[in-house]
Structures are given as C-alpha cells and as structure tokens.
Amino acid sequence: MPVEFIGAVLTNRASEIHDGGPPVDREYFRRIVRAHEDGDFDRALVALASTIAEPMQVAADAAAHSERLGFLIAHRPGFIAPTVVARQYATLDQFSGGRVALHTISGGVDAEQRRDGDFLEKADRYARSEEFLQVLKRAWTSTEPFSHEGRFYRFEDFVLATPPFQQPRIPLFFGGSSDVAFRIGATEADTHALFALPPAQLAAEIAKIRAAAAAAGRAEPPRISVSFRPILGATEELAWARAERILETTKARIAAGGNLQTFRGRPAEGPSEGFRRQLEAAEQGPRHGKALWTELAAALGAGGNSTALVGTPETIAEALLEYVDLGVTTLLIRGYDPLDDAIDYGRDLIPIVRQEVARRDRERVAAGEPLIGAAPVGGAGWREDAGLIPRSVEPAREAVAA
C-alpha cells in the first residue's frame, strides 16, 4: 500500500546544529509549512516539550496557512482531561477539514515531565495513557452521553457536541519501545511509532507489536511508523562529508554547553527504552545496512529521533524501501537543516520512494498478492474500515490500477 510521509514543522530554525533565534519566527514557520505542503508530505509532526511552543496553537496556525497538509500533534496525557482533549482536537479537525492526528507521548524523561507538574512514575504514566486512549476513542465516537470512573479519570454525562470531521474518529499514533508500550500501542493505536534501528532489530520490534495485537484480538495490527534523519548529498562522498560536518558541529556545540536540551537524551537519568535501543545499535558500530548511521545518535545520547540515513537520494530511497518491505507504512523524516532538508526531501527523495512503492504494488496486484500493510484478503483494507487513510492513498490507488 502507499507509504505515508511525515515531516516536522518547527516555529524557528533550531536544530542540533543551529540556534533558533526567536522562539516563534512566523515567517520561517510559514515557509516550512509551505515546504512540507509543496513537497507532498502527508503530515507534519508538531512536537511537544516543556521548552517549546504549545503544539495545539502551532498546529492551528499551520492549518490556517495550508490547504492539504495533515498535522500529527503530539500530546502528553495527564495535564488536560481527555474530554477536553477530545473537544480540542475535534474542533481543529473540523476547522482544518480533517487534517488532524494525535500522537500520544507517555513521557520517557522524569525531569521533563516534572517541569509541567507531572510526578507519576513511568509505569503509571503508561497506565494513564492507556486509560486516556480508551476514553478518547469513546468520546470521539459516542453519540450518547456517557460517564467514566477509572484510575486516573472520572466524569459524568459527557457527549461531544462538535464531533471530528474525520469519521468515525481522529487517527491515533502511539510511541514507545518497552513491552508495556508495545502492548498498549498494539491494543489501542492506529499507528505505533518507533525510532530507527538496523533492519533486523526493527523487524523484531514489529514482530512483538504484531504478536501483542493478535493477543489483544485485533484483526489488523497497527500500522508502523519509523523516524529517520536523512542526510542527502549529490554524491555519496558529498553526503558523507556533510554528515561529518554535522557531527563535528554537534559535538562542538555540546562541548561549548550549547542549549541542546530539547534534542539530547539524558542517560544519567536512565534513558527511555527507545533511546537505549538506539544507543545499543550505535555500540554495534557506526554504519548499518545501506545507509543507517548511528554516530549522531551516540553523540546526542540518542535524544529522540537522532539516527541518520546518509547518501544520495537514490541510496536513501533504497534504504527506506528496505524498511517498507519489513511492513513499515509510515516514514517520519526530518533534517538537521529543517527547512532546506524538507525542500530537498520533497524534490529529490519522496518522489523516488512513492514511485517505487507504486511499481511494487502494481506487481503484487498483477500476481494476486496482498499489498504490504493491507488487511488479509477479504478484509477491509488498510484501515479503510475506520476511515483512517492518509491523503496520498487515493492517488496511489489509481497508480496501482493503471
């Protein structure tokens, strides 16, 4: 099935190698939103941290200055009641014409959670996220008032007067690499998000998610999203030279005490499972497979999405397609030069991947084989039963049939 591309829109130029300037640079922000829309991204991630702009406000401005681009808006359960979250996201979904998805982040760093007043331990945060997702799905789909009394949330006679534009509800992403995260994502989410790992290691994680989905009685497992940091060059030599410059700049900024708090992991506190697995891959060596490079992840303590793919657009496309063949349906790609890289991805990388996926799908259809990411033969299709199909699917279906 057609692959979904997600980028990231930031309110300023900040990255591991750049100071950001003002916290909100409106001109820059609208340029990067436009770059994603023009570059044929399906969605753009609107990130969340205690040190950056509030994501719902950011997404609302982005939606007002775009027409087709969807937005994957990060949310940490626990700070706002799920009934209020349901109303916020449904309202923006209406105003944007169905371009909203919610990315659930349970929280992997205690200090970051406590800045906003959350002192629950990690296991309790995951339990809260599970209850949050269950309530949220019911809030978006129930046509009658309902009450709830759980461990973390309690309310009476709630009904959503403004339902989502997307029916039956807004898509839900969930992130995490621990066993409990796999269980919750496999049970409750539409898409489970993972950090980049060498293909064999990622295949093992996908297998765990699928097994957890089967144990939960799901007919289809969640789709799989994987996050990468592509570093493009016109030649292999230029790409690797650029990668080394990015690494040296990052190391110099760390040594100088640069403000990389948003981008760096915190191993001293006990890194999250996703961070830890990226670091384990780095310990096995700097290069894996066709293009995966872990030295930046190692330098940054695997802070968030920090594992790179390095090479020409053709090389990186080939590497991404290897992950698609594992069952990955969503590729989250963002650069170390956020705006320029988004433009380059849209011009040079995304078209190659889309064309090759469409070609492979045509061959599978001709051979009578099921499409990767689709339901088994006779099923409802790639989440078609839930109406949770990315914007790019319909044009790509036409290409498959051609």
C-alpha positions as CSV (number, residue, x, y, z in Angstrom):
1,M,0.0,0.0,0.0
2,P,1.1,3.6,-0.5
3,V,3.6,4.8,2.1
4,E,2.8,7.8,4.3
5,F,5.4,10.5,4.7
6,I,5.6,12.7,7.9
7,G,7.9,15.7,8.3
8,A,8.2,18.2,11.2
9,V,7.3,21.8,11.4
10,L,9.2,24.0,13.9
11,T,8.5,27.5,15.0
12,N,12.1,28.6,14.5
13,R,15.3,27.3,12.9
14,A,16.5,25.4,16.0
15,S,18.2,22.1,15.5
16,E,21.2,20.3,16.8
17,I,23.4,22.4,14.6
18,H,21.6,25.7,14.6
19,D,20.5,28.3,17.1
20,G,16.8,29.0,16.7
21,G,16.5,32.8,17.0
22,P,13.2,34.0,18.4
23,P,11.0,31.2,19.9
24,V,8.4,31.9,17.3
25,D,9.6,33.1,13.9
26,R,6.3,33.5,12.0
27,E,7.9,34.0,8.6
28,Y,10.2,31.0,9.0
29,F,7.3,28.9,10.3
30,R,5.1,29.6,7.4
31,R,7.9,28.8,5.0
32,I,8.5,25.4,6.5
33,V,4.8,24.6,6.5
34,R,4.6,25.5,2.8
35,A,7.7,23.5,2.1
36,H,6.0,20.4,3.5
37,E,2.8,21.0,1.6
38,D,4.6,21.6,-1.6
39,G,6.9,18.6,-1.0
40,D,4.0,16.1,-0.9
41,F,4.3,15.2,2.7
42,D,1.1,13.6,4.1
43,R,1.5,15.1,7.6
44,A,3.9,17.1,9.6
45,L,4.7,16.4,13.2
46,V,4.0,19.2,15.7
47,A,6.4,18.3,18.6
48,L,5.9,18.8,22.3
49,A,8.3,19.7,25.0
50,S,8.3,22.0,28.1
51,T,10.8,24.2,26.3
52,I,9.0,24.9,23.0
53,A,5.7,26.5,21.8
54,E,2.4,24.8,22.7
55,P,1.6,22.4,19.9
56,M,-2.2,22.9,19.5
57,Q,-1.6,26.6,18.9
58,V,1.2,25.8,16.5
59,A,-1.0,23.4,14.6
60,A,-3.9,25.8,14.4
61,D,-1.7,28.4,12.8
62,A,-0.2,25.8,10.4
63,A,-3.6,24.6,9.4
64,A,-4.7,28.2,8.7
65,H,-1.8,28.7,6.3
66,S,-2.1,25.4,4.4
67,E,-4.7,23.5,2.4
68,R,-3.8,19.8,2.2
69,L,-1.1,19.1,4.7
70,G,-2.1,17.0,7.7
71,F,-0.7,17.5,11.2
72,L,0.4,14.9,13.7
73,I,0.0,16.8,17.0
74,A,2.0,15.5,20.0
75,H,0.1,15.2,23.3
76,R,1.1,14.1,26.8
77,P,-1.8,12.6,28.7
78,G,-2.2,13.8,32.3
79,F,-2.2,17.6,32.0
80,I,-5.7,18.0,30.4
81,A,-8.8,15.9,30.9
82,P,-9.4,13.5,27.9
83,T,-12.9,15.0,27.4
84,V,-11.3,18.5,26.9
85,V,-8.6,17.0,24.6
86,A,-11.4,15.3,22.6
87,R,-13.1,18.6,22.1
88,Q,-9.9,20.5,21.2
89,Y,-8.8,18.0,18.6
90,A,-12.2,17.6,17.1
91,T,-12.7,21.3,16.8
92,L,-9.4,21.7,15.0
93,D,-10.2,18.7,12.8
94,Q,-13.4,20.5,11.8
95,F,-11.7,23.8,11.0
96,S,-8.9,22.0,9.1
97,G,-11.2,19.8,7.1
98,G,-10.0,16.5,8.6
99,R,-6.2,17.1,8.8
100,V,-5.6,16.2,12.4
101,A,-4.0,13.2,14.1
102,L,-2.9,12.8,17.7
103,H,0.5,11.4,18.8
104,T,0.4,10.1,22.3
105,I,3.6,10.5,24.3
106,S,3.6,8.9,27.7
107,G,6.9,10.6,28.7
108,G,10.3,8.9,29.0
109,V,12.2,11.5,31.0
110,D,11.1,12.2,34.6
111,A,12.7,15.7,34.7
112,E,10.9,16.8,31.6
113,Q,7.5,15.6,33.0
114,R,8.1,17.4,36.3
115,R,8.7,20.8,34.6
116,D,5.0,20.7,33.8
117,G,3.9,19.3,37.1
118,D,3.7,15.5,36.4
119,F,5.3,13.4,39.1
120,L,3.9,10.0,38.2
121,E,6.4,7.2,37.8
122,K,6.9,5.8,34.2
123,A,4.8,2.7,34.8
124,D,1.9,4.8,36.0
125,R,2.3,7.2,33.0
126,Y,1.8,4.3,30.6
127,A,-1.3,3.1,32.6
128,R,-2.7,6.6,32.4
129,S,-2.0,6.7,28.6
130,E,-3.9,3.5,28.1
131,E,-7.0,4.8,30.0
132,F,-6.7,8.1,28.2
133,L,-6.8,6.5,24.8
134,Q,-9.8,4.3,25.7
135,V,-11.7,7.4,26.9
136,L,-10.6,9.5,23.9
137,K,-11.8,6.9,21.3
138,R,-15.2,6.6,23.0
139,A,-15.5,10.4,23.3
140,W,-15.0,10.8,19.6
141,T,-17.4,8.0,18.5
142,S,-20.2,8.0,21.1
143,T,-23.4,9.7,20.1
144,E,-25.0,9.4,23.6
145,P,-23.8,10.9,26.9
146,F,-21.6,8.5,28.9
147,S,-19.8,8.5,32.3
148,H,-16.5,7.1,33.3
149,E,-14.8,6.3,36.6
150,G,-11.3,4.9,36.2
151,R,-8.0,5.0,38.0
152,F,-6.9,8.4,36.5
153,Y,-10.1,10.0,35.1
154,R,-13.7,10.5,36.3
155,F,-16.5,12.4,34.7
156,E,-20.3,12.2,34.2
157,D,-22.7,12.6,31.2
158,F,-20.1,13.7,28.6
159,V,-21.1,14.0,25.0
160,L,-19.1,15.7,22.2
161,A,-21.3,18.3,20.6
162,T,-18.7,19.0,17.9
163,P,-17.6,15.7,16.5
164,P,-14.5,15.2,14.5
165,F,-14.6,15.9,10.7
166,Q,-12.9,12.5,10.2
167,Q,-15.3,9.7,10.8
168,P,-15.6,7.7,12.8
169,R,-12.7,9.5,14.6
170,I,-9.3,11.1,14.5
171,P,-6.3,8.8,13.9
172,L,-4.2,7.9,17.0
173,F,-0.4,7.4,17.0
174,F,1.4,5.9,20.0
175,G,5.1,5.9,20.7
176,G,7.3,3.6,22.9
177,S,9.6,0.7,22.7
178,S,9.1,-1.1,26.0
179,D,7.0,-4.2,26.4
180,V,4.2,-2.3,28.0
181,A,4.3,0.3,25.3
182,F,4.1,-2.4,22.6
183,R,1.0,-3.8,24.4
184,I,-0.8,-0.5,24.7
185,G,0.1,0.6,21.1
186,A,-0.9,-2.8,19.7
187,T,-4.2,-2.7,21.6
188,E,-5.3,1.0,21.3
189,A,-3.4,2.8,18.5
190,D,-3.9,3.0,14.7
191,T,-0.1,3.6,14.2
192,H,2.8,2.6,16.5
193,A,5.8,4.9,16.2
194,L,9.4,3.6,16.6
195,F,12.8,5.1,16.3
196,A,15.2,4.0,13.6
197,L,17.1,0.8,14.2
198,P,19.1,-1.6,12.0
199,P,16.6,-3.6,9.9
200,A,16.9,-6.9,11.7
201,Q,16.4,-5.2,15.1
202,L,13.4,-3.2,13.9
203,A,11.9,-6.4,12.4
204,A,12.0,-8.0,15.8
205,E,10.1,-5.0,17.3
206,I,7.5,-5.1,14.6
207,A,7.0,-8.8,15.3
208,K,6.4,-8.0,19.0
209,I,3.8,-5.4,18.2
210,R,2.0,-7.8,15.8
211,A,2.0,-10.5,18.4
212,A,0.6,-8.1,21.0
213,A,-2.1,-7.1,18.6
214,A,-3.0,-10.7,17.9
215,A,-3.1,-11.4,21.7
216,A,-5.5,-8.4,22.0
217,G,-7.8,-9.9,19.4
218,R,-7.2,-7.3,16.7
219,A,-8.0,-8.4,13.2
220,E,-5.3,-6.0,11.9
221,P,-2.2,-4.8,13.8
222,P,-1.5,-1.1,14.0
223,R,0.5,0.4,11.2
224,I,4.2,1.1,11.9
225,S,5.9,4.4,11.7
226,V,9.7,4.8,11.9
227,S,11.6,8.0,12.4
228,F,14.8,8.8,10.5
229,R,17.1,11.8,10.0
230,P,18.2,11.7,6.3
231,I,21.4,13.5,5.2
232,L,21.3,13.9,1.5
233,G,24.2,14.7,-0.9
234,A,24.5,14.8,-4.7
235,T,27.1,12.1,-4.4
236,E,28.0,9.6,-1.7
237,E,31.2,11.4,-1.0
238,L,29.4,14.8,-0.6
239,A,26.7,13.2,1.6
240,W,29.2,11.7,4.0
241,A,31.3,14.9,4.1
242,R,28.1,16.7,5.1
243,A,27.3,14.1,7.7
244,E,30.8,14.5,9.3
245,R,30.3,18.3,9.3
246,I,27.0,17.9,11.1
247,L,28.6,15.5,13.6
248,E,31.5,17.9,14.4
249,T,29.2,20.9,14.7
250,T,27.0,18.9,17.1
251,K,29.9,17.8,19.2
252,A,31.4,21.3,19.3
253,R,28.0,22.8,20.5
254,I,27.7,20.1,23.2
255,A,31.3,20.8,24.4
256,A,30.6,24.5,24.5
257,G,27.5,24.0,26.6
258,G,25.1,24.9,23.8
259,N,21.4,24.7,24.5
260,L,20.6,21.3,23.1
261,Q,18.2,20.3,25.9
262,T,15.3,19.7,23.5
263,F,17.4,17.4,21.3
264,R,19.6,15.5,23.7
265,G,18.9,12.3,25.6
266,R,19.6,12.1,29.4
267,P,21.4,8.8,30.1
268,A,22.2,9.9,33.6
269,E,18.5,9.7,34.5
270,G,18.1,6.3,32.8
271,P,17.3,6.7,29.1
272,S,13.9,5.6,27.7
273,E,13.8,2.2,26.1
274,G,13.7,3.8,22.6
275,F,16.8,5.9,23.4
276,R,18.5,2.8,24.9
277,R,18.0,0.7,21.8
278,Q,19.4,3.4,19.5
279,L,22.4,3.5,21.8
280,E,22.8,-0.3,21.6
281,A,22.8,-0.1,17.8
282,A,25.5,2.6,18.0
283,E,27.6,0.4,20.2
284,Q,27.5,-2.3,17.4
285,G,29.2,0.1,15.0
286,P,28.6,3.4,13.2
287,R,27.1,2.0,10.0
288,H,24.4,-0.5,9.4
289,G,22.8,-1.7,6.2
290,K,22.7,0.5,3.1
291,A,22.8,3.9,4.8
292,L,22.0,3.9,8.5
293,W,24.5,5.9,10.6
294,T,24.4,6.0,14.4
295,E,27.3,8.3,15.4
296,L,25.0,11.3,15.8
297,A,22.7,9.3,18.0
298,A,25.6,8.3,20.1
299,A,26.8,11.9,20.4
300,L,23.4,13.1,21.4
301,G,22.6,10.3,23.9
302,A,20.0,9.1,21.3
303,G,17.8,12.1,22.2
304,G,14.6,11.4,20.4
305,N,14.9,10.9,16.6
306,S,18.6,11.2,16.1
307,T,19.6,8.2,13.9
308,A,20.6,9.2,10.4
309,L,20.4,7.8,6.9
310,V,23.3,9.1,4.7
311,G,23.7,9.1,1.0
312,T,22.3,10.2,-2.4
313,P,18.5,10.4,-2.7
314,E,18.7,7.1,-4.6
315,T,20.7,5.4,-1.8
316,I,18.4,6.7,1.0
317,A,15.3,5.7,-1.0
318,E,16.6,2.2,-1.3
319,A,17.3,2.1,2.4
320,L,13.8,3.4,3.2
321,L,12.2,0.8,0.9
322,E,14.0,-1.9,2.8
323,Y,12.0,-0.8,5.9
324,V,8.8,-0.6,3.8
325,D,9.4,-4.3,2.9
326,L,9.5,-5.1,6.6
327,G,6.0,-3.7,6.9
328,V,6.7,-0.1,7.8
329,T,3.9,2.0,6.4
330,T,4.8,5.5,7.7
331,L,8.2,7.2,7.3
332,L,8.9,10.2,9.6
333,I,11.8,12.1,8.1
334,R,13.3,15.4,9.3
335,G,16.6,17.0,8.8
336,Y,19.4,18.7,10.7
337,D,18.8,21.7,8.4
338,P,15.0,21.6,8.9
339,L,13.7,23.9,6.1
340,D,16.3,23.2,3.5
341,D,16.1,19.5,4.1
342,A,12.3,19.5,3.9
343,I,12.6,21.1,0.5
344,D,15.2,18.6,-0.7
345,Y,13.2,15.6,0.6
346,G,10.1,16.8,-1.3
347,R,12.0,17.4,-4.5
348,D,14.6,14.6,-4.5
349,L,13.6,11.8,-2.1
350,I,9.8,11.4,-1.7
351,P,9.1,11.0,-5.4
352,I,11.5,8.1,-5.8
353,V,10.0,6.2,-2.8
354,R,6.4,6.8,-3.9
355,Q,7.1,5.7,-7.5
356,E,8.9,2.6,-6.4
357,V,6.2,1.6,-3.9
358,A,3.5,2.1,-6.6
359,R,5.5,0.0,-9.0
360,R,5.9,-2.8,-6.4
361,D,2.2,-2.6,-5.6
362,R,1.3,-3.0,-9.3
363,E,3.4,-6.1,-9.5
364,R,1.8,-7.5,-6.4
365,V,-1.7,-6.8,-7.7
366,A,-0.8,-8.5,-11.0
367,A,0.5,-11.5,-9.1
368,G,-2.6,-11.7,-6.9
369,E,-0.6,-11.0,-3.8
370,P,-1.8,-8.9,-0.9
371,L,-0.3,-5.4,-0.6
372,I,2.1,-4.8,2.3
373,G,0.3,-3.0,5.1
374,A,-3.1,-4.1,3.8
375,A,-5.6,-6.3,5.6
376,P,-5.7,-10.0,4.7
377,V,-7.6,-10.9,1.5
378,G,-11.3,-10.3,2.2
379,G,-10.5,-7.8,4.9
380,A,-11.5,-4.1,4.9
381,G,-8.2,-2.8,3.6
382,W,-5.5,-0.6,5.1
383,R,-7.6,0.8,8.0
384,E,-10.3,1.6,5.4
385,D,-12.9,0.3,7.8
386,A,-12.0,3.1,10.2
387,G,-11.7,5.8,7.5
388,L,-8.1,6.3,8.6
389,I,-6.5,6.5,5.2
390,P,-3.7,9.1,4.5
391,R,-4.2,11.7,1.9
392,S,-1.7,10.1,-0.5
393,V,-3.6,6.8,-0.7
394,E,-6.3,7.7,-3.3
395,P,-3.9,9.0,-6.0
396,A,-1.6,6.0,-5.4
397,R,-4.5,3.6,-5.8
398,E,-5.0,5.0,-9.2
399,A,-1.4,4.4,-10.0
400,V,-1.6,0.8,-8.9
401,A,-4.6,0.2,-11.0
402,A,-3.1,1.9,-14.1
